[in-house]
Amino acid sequence: MEKMPYQPVVDEIVSIVPLPAQAPAATDWRTGLPTLTGSLVTLRELRHTDAASLLASLSTEEVTRFISPPPTTVEGFERFIAWTHRQRAAGQYVCFAIVPRGSDEAVGLFQVRALEPGFGTAEWGFAMASEYWGTGAFADGATLTVDFAIEVAGVHRLEARAALRNGRGNGALRKIGAVQEGVLRRSFLCNGEYLDQALWTILDEDWREAKAVWGPNVIVH
Ligand SMILES: CC(C)(COP(=O)(O)OP(=O)(O)OC[C@H]1O[C@@H](n2cnc3c(N)ncnc32)[C@H](O)[C@@H]1OP(=O)(O)O)[C@@H](O)C(=O)NCCC(=O)NCCS
């Protein structure tokens, strides 16, 4: 969510499209996202009813410190959720809810957006309620998200940007095997100040090589 493309002001003029009533075909994520099951979290499509738990999870000061401000009301999150469905149906973006195993409550998001038609290059972002930080939930969900992006959506190069001051964000990307390619100087307007961001990437070939060595559930290079 740290500079992902959702713009609440623009979205207010667009009508809300309901989710398809039927479960999606497993092969076409554009009609509905598959549910991805890890050892600690499940990733699934956002639901209209996730708005309140997402507001509670993502509106705290520690979560929002280095990301673009998320919606500030339940209604704002409802509009955001409807927007994610439209973007997914258009084949431009996917957003997974992070749901701890044994719960049905969305406590965070993994987002992936295409940087070019066809999803060859893409950017991802993530945020999660601070009570789940340091629990392994991030790495579990990140594995599922990156694997989905590369093996299902066809991403060949997955980028992430993290403000240099965001120690946890950069540490999280490093630990799952992303490569820091450089620093985008003064590239992110955050609380009235332009911050430097690290550019992190994962390539499909590196991902598959790591999987061949470590197995499908381990992503550390
Ligand atoms: C980003 C986020 C999802 C990561 O989840 P998390 O549970 O905090 O991540 P993890 O604890 O698995 O990994 C963070 C790593 O960074 C390390 N870290 C923490 N503070 C750090 C710092 N100041 N400098 C360097 N590394 C740091 C941690 O030790 C950990 O590595 P370890 O597991 O090897 O010890 C979560 O912190 C979050 O939601 N942050 C707010 C939203 C946000 O900033 N999103 C954008 C990220 S680009």
The ligand as a Tripos MOL2 file, in Angstrom:
@<TRIPOS>MOLECULE
LIG
   48    50     1     0     0
SMALL
NO_CHARGES

@<TRIPOS>ATOM
      1 C1          6.0740   -4.7010    6.2080 C.3       1 LIG1
      2 C2          5.4230   -5.7170    7.1410 C.3       1 LIG1
      3 C3          4.2380   -6.3830    6.4550 C.3       1 LIG1
      4 C4          6.4630   -6.8040    7.4410 C.3       1 LIG1
      5 O1          5.9220   -7.7150    8.3620 O.3       1 LIG1
      6 P1          6.7810   -8.0760    9.6930 P.3       1 LIG1
      7 O2          6.0710   -9.1710   10.3910 O.co2     1 LIG1
      8 O3          7.0580   -6.8180   10.4210 O.co2     1 LIG1
      9 O4          8.1110   -8.6160    9.0260 O.3       1 LIG1
     10 P2          9.1200   -9.6490    9.6550 P.3       1 LIG1
     11 O5          9.2000   -9.4750   11.1320 O.co2     1 LIG1
     12 O6          8.8000  -11.0120    9.1450 O.co2     1 LIG1
     13 O7         10.4620   -9.2000    8.9540 O.3       1 LIG1
     14 C5         11.0260   -7.9500    9.2260 C.3       1 LIG1
     15 C6         12.5120   -8.1330    9.3350 C.3       1 LIG1
     16 O8         13.1120   -6.8320    9.4280 O.3       1 LIG1
     17 C7         13.9790   -6.8170   10.5330 C.3       1 LIG1
     18 N1         13.9970   -5.4550   11.0300 N.ar      1 LIG1
     19 C8         13.1980   -4.8870   11.9430 C.ar      1 LIG1
     20 N2         13.5400   -3.6020   12.1340 N.ar      1 LIG1
     21 C9         14.5870   -3.3740   11.3300 C.ar      1 LIG1
     22 C10        15.4110   -2.2450   11.1040 C.ar      1 LIG1
     23 N3         15.1830   -1.0840   11.7260 N.pl3     1 LIG1
     24 N4         16.3800   -2.3430   10.1960 N.ar      1 LIG1
     25 C11        16.6040   -3.5190    9.5570 C.ar      1 LIG1
     26 N5         15.8690   -4.6430    9.7440 N.ar      1 LIG1
     27 C12        14.8810   -4.5520   10.6220 C.ar      1 LIG1
     28 C13        13.3860   -7.7970   11.5170 C.3       1 LIG1
     29 O9         14.3470   -8.2180   12.4650 O.3       1 LIG1
     30 C14        12.9170   -8.9010   10.5880 C.3       1 LIG1
     31 O10        13.9470   -9.7560   10.1900 O.3       1 LIG1
     32 P3         14.1740  -11.1870   10.9770 P.3       1 LIG1
     33 O11        12.8810  -11.9210   10.9450 O.co2     1 LIG1
     34 O12        15.2470  -11.8380   10.1520 O.co2     1 LIG1
     35 O13        14.6060  -10.8340   12.3570 O.co2     1 LIG1
     36 C15         4.9420   -5.0420    8.4420 C.3       1 LIG1
     37 O14         6.0460   -4.6030    9.1990 O.3       1 LIG1
     38 C16         4.0200   -3.8780    8.1840 C.2       1 LIG1
     39 O15         2.8390   -4.0490    7.9440 O.2       1 LIG1
     40 N6          4.5730   -2.6290    8.2200 N.am      1 LIG1
     41 C17         3.7610   -1.4340    7.9990 C.3       1 LIG1
     42 C18         3.4030   -1.2930    6.5480 C.3       1 LIG1
     43 C19         4.6190   -1.0950    5.6710 C.2       1 LIG1
     44 O16         5.5690   -0.4380    6.0450 O.2       1 LIG1
     45 N7          4.5280   -1.6640    4.4600 N.am      1 LIG1
     46 C20         5.4770   -1.3900    3.4060 C.3       1 LIG1
     47 C21         6.6660   -2.2110    3.4170 C.3       1 LIG1
     48 S1          7.6930   -1.8130    2.0250 S.3       1 LIG1
@<TRIPOS>BOND
     1     1     2 1
     2     2     3 1
     3     2     4 1
     4     2    36 1
     5     4     5 1
     6     5     6 1
     7     6     7 2
     8     6     8 1
     9     6     9 1
    10     9    10 1
    11    10    11 2
    12    10    12 1
    13    10    13 1
    14    13    14 1
    15    14    15 1
    16    15    16 1
    17    15    30 1
    18    16    17 1
    19    17    18 1
    20    17    28 1
    21    18    19 ar
    22    18    27 ar
    23    19    20 ar
    24    20    21 ar
    25    21    22 ar
    26    21    27 ar
    27    22    23 1
    28    22    24 ar
    29    24    25 ar
    30    25    26 ar
    31    26    27 ar
    32    28    29 1
    33    28    30 1
    34    30    31 1
    35    31    32 1
    36    32    33 2
    37    32    34 1
    38    32    35 1
    39    36    37 1
    40    36    38 1
    41    38    39 2
    42    38    40 1
    43    40    41 1
    44    41    42 1
    45    42    43 1
    46    43    44 2
    47    43    45 1
    48    45    46 1
    49    46    47 1
    50    47    48 1
@<TRIPOS>SUBSTRUCTURE
     1 LIG1         1 GROUP 0 **** ****
